[in-house]
Amino acid sequence: MTIGGHLTAAVSLAAISLNLVVWSLALGILLLARVAGPSMRARSRRLSERIYRRAVAFDDWCLQRISGVRWRVPELDLHPERACIVVANHRSWSDVFLLQTTFCRRGPIIKFLCKRELAYIPVLGLIFVAFDFPIVRRRARGLTTEDERRADDRRRVRDACTVLHESPAAMLSFAEGTRFTPERGRRLETPYRFLLPPRSGGFAEIASALRPLDVPVVDVTIAYPRQTTFWEFLGGAAGEVSVVAERFSVHEVLEAGPASWLVDRWHRKDAILAALGA
């Protein structure tokens, strides 16, 4: 990347970070207001969602006007006050920005499963708590067994999904569990060219928890013309990114079996990425 690209990335990251900090101050106030009672709790959630959408709109402006990022997103028929499930492939932090702009403008805000380590980062931790993001642990520690860790993760996911009955959102699952790189693909002996094998645990728990709401499941494929890091993405080096979405019902997913459904979709997703030259 050129010196100009590094400068562009630095300015874009500074603007996005400032946007995050400014809106986080308002979120902190609203979070404190929740203790006033149920009515204030509901009102603070609505105001928090407005903050979320305004923050996403500013991030979009930064990516388009400063970074020069270009993307093509599908038209999704989603109601902003109805929950849904989103499953997507994962390349870098840029995926989150692209998914936010895809859903938040005309649909629900996005929540996602996050690693416990990220919850200790001051601003991110505040956001996770304010929006009731489910926080999961990747490995058992101390006297906690692996089975207990998995049970605790399932409980956290179920609790987060319960919130969606009152405050609808798009629950995001990066089923690969981590970012795809060619090196990770070779190490894991993945059967896919552009993807890591999907993990069905968290996705299956989300689908089961939201079955009573009859939510749609949106399978999203993000294709980058060039393999780039998040820094390179901010510097405008990714090219025009394509976002492809296909919609299903949660009942279809559960009847097929979440694990089998993901494997089938991952073969389809891999073909899409190949066709788009990812």
N, C-alpha and C positions, 0 to 999 in steps of 0.2 A: 504494500500500500504506500502511496506517495505521502510526502510531508503534508500536502494539502488535505489528504484523506485523514491523516492522524489529527490534524487541527480541527477538521469538521467533526470527527468523532468526539473530540474533547469538548467542543462547544455544545454539541447535541446532548452528551451525557450530563454536562453541568446544568443545562436547562431542564432536562427530565428529572434530575435529582432535586433541583430547587422546587420544581412543581410538586414532587413527592413530599418534601419537607413542609412546604406551606400548607398543603391540604391535610397533612398529618396533624398539624396543630389544631385544626378545626375538628378532626376526628377525635382527638384526645378530649376535647371539651364535650362532645356528644357522648363519648363513652362514659364520662363521669355523670352525665345527665340521666343515664339509664337507671341509676339507683333510685331516682325520684318516684318510680312506680311504673306499672304496666303501660299506661297511656303515654308517658314520656318515652318509654322504651320503644314503642311502636313509632312514635314521631321521629326519634333520633335515628332509627333504621332508615326511614324514608329520606331523611336529610343526608344520611351517609351515602345512600345510593345516588343521590344527585351529585354529591362530591365525587364519587367514583366516576360518573359519566363525564363530568367536567374535566377531571384529571386525564381521562382517556382522550378526550377531544384535544387537549393541549399537547399530549404526547404525539398524537397524530400530526398535529401542526409542526412539531419539532422534526419528526421523521421526514415529512414531506418537504418542508421549507428549508430546514438546516441540513439534514443528512441527504436529501434528494432520493429517499427510498421510494420505490414504486411498487405497488402491489395490486393484484386483481382478486377481488373477493366475490363470493356468490351472493345472490339474493336469497335470504332465508325468511321463510314465513313463520316467524316466531313471535309470540306475544311477550312484551316486556314484563308482564306480571304473571307469567307461567314458567315453572321450573322446567329444566331440560338437562340432559346428560351430554357432555361433549367428550369424545375420545379422539386423540390426535397423536401423530408422530412427533418426535422431539429432537431438534438439532441444537438449539441454543436458547438463551433468554429472549431472543428476538421473537420466538414462537408465541410467547405470552402477549407481547405487544400486538402481533398480528391477529391473534384470536380475540383480544379485547376489541379491536376495531371492527372485527367481523360481527361480533355479537352485541356489543354494548350500544351501538347507535340505534338499532331497531329491535333489539331483543333484551333478554335479561343480562344483568351483570355476571361476571365470571368469578367463581371460587374454585380453588383447587387444593388437592392434597399437598401438604408441604412437610418437609423434613423438620424434625424437632430442632436441629441445630440452627435453622434459619429464624426460628421464633425468638432467639436471644439477640438478634440484631435489632437495635432500638426501634428504628422506624418501621421495618418490616414486621416486627413483633406486634407493634401497635395496630397495624393494618390487619394482621391475621386475627387478632382478638376482636377488633371492631366489626369485622365482617363474618365472624364465627367460622373461620377456615378450619378444617380438620387438620390437626397436627399429629403426625405419625413418627414412630421411631423405627430406624432401619435395622437395629440389632439389639438383642437383649443385653442388659448390663447388670452387674452386681448379682443379686440373688434371683433376678427375674429370669424365668425360662423363656425359650423361644415361643412356646405355645402361649404363655401368658402375654408376651409381647404382641403376638398376632391377635389375641382376643381383645387386648386393650386397643389396638389399632382399629379393629372392627367396631368396637364400641364408639370410638371417636368419630368414625365415619357415619355411623347411625345417628349419633347426636347431631352432627352437622347437617345431615339430611332432614332431621326433624325440624330444624330451623327453616328449611325451605317451604314448609307448610304455611308459615307466617310471612316469610320474606323470600319470595321466589328468586332463584338464581340459576345460572348454568353451571353445573358441577363438572369441572374438567378433570379428566384422567389422562395422564401421559402413561399409557399402558406399558411402554418399554422400561419404565422405571428409572432411566437415566438417559443422557444425551447420546445419540448415535454418532459414532465415528468409525471409519473403516477399521481402525485398530481394534476397537471393542468388538466389532462384528467378527473379525477373524478370531479373536480370543474366545468368544462365545460360540463360535462355529454356527453362526446364524444361517438359516436356510434362505434368507432374503438378501437382495443386493444392496438395499438402501435402508434397511430397518433392523433393529434388534428384536429378538423373540418377545412377544407381548406377555405380560404377567396379568393374570385375570383376577387376582385376589381383591384388590381395592375396587376395581371396576364392577365385579360381581356384587360386592357389598352395596355399592351405590345403587345399582340396578334393582336389587332386592328391596332396599329401603324405600325407593321412590316408585315402586310398582303400584301402590295404592293411588298415586296421583296420575297414573297413566301418562307419564311424561314421554316426550319424543327423545330419541337418541340420535345425535348428529355425529357422524364419522367424518373427521376433517383431515385432509391430507395437505401438508404445507410443502411446496416444492421450491427450492432455491436453485436458480440457474448455476450458481457457483457455491461451492462449500466455503462458508465463511464463519469466522468467530463473531461474537456479539459486537466486539469492537470494530471489526471490519464492516459489519452490517450498519453500525452507526456512521461509519465513514462513507457509506453509499456504494460499497463494493459488491453487494449481493446481486445486483441486477434487478429485473422485474420479477417479483415473487408471485407465485400462483397459489391460491387457496381454493381447494376443491372440497365441497361438502355433499354428503349423501345422508338422507334422513330415514330413520326407522322408528318403530314403536318399541317401548321397553318390553312389551309382551313378546314380540318377535325374538328379541335378544334372549330372554329368559327361557323361552320354549326351545330355542336352538341350543341353549347352554352357553353362558358367557365365554368360557374358554374356547369352545368350538367356533362361536361367532367371531371372536377376535382373530383366530387363525385364518378363517375365511376372509375376513376384511383385510388382514395384513397381506395376504396374497394379492388381493385387489389393489390395495394401497401401493404395494411394490410395483405393480404394473403401471399404475398412474405415474409414479415417480420416474419410471423408466421412459414412459412416453413423453413426459415433460422435460426430460434431460436433466433430472436432479443429480 
